[in-house]
């Protein structure tokens, strides 16, 4: 029985080490401030990676609602720090109820956007809000970071968006 227990422990240790190595190989290390590229369109913007935030948020001052095929959509413009702009038309997938510490609950529309951070590309739900008073146009939360990005809280600009066009098909 002791021999079986030792064998089982050794197999478990090798399995855990293999899983950890696979996860690490598929992950990147990024700073807490990084450039990202948002899709469709491929606009580069500055983002803060926030492991304390559950979801991601994008600076949009005045989204224009409209309907298409009986579904709710928003048209909004994003301008990066270099003056480049991109107009998006995205379906509203839900409304998020966000509570900030010491503040009231507010509701924000949520759309799906493609986000490229380093070589990691994911379609992700992003809530839209006026972040004009914030230092960064986008906040990237745990829903994007989980299982693929390790955040170095002392580093900045460790990555550059490098996703290929084939990864970014429209959704």
Order of alpha helices (4+ residues) and beta strands (2+ residues): alpha-beta-beta-beta-beta-beta-beta-beta-beta-beta-alpha-beta
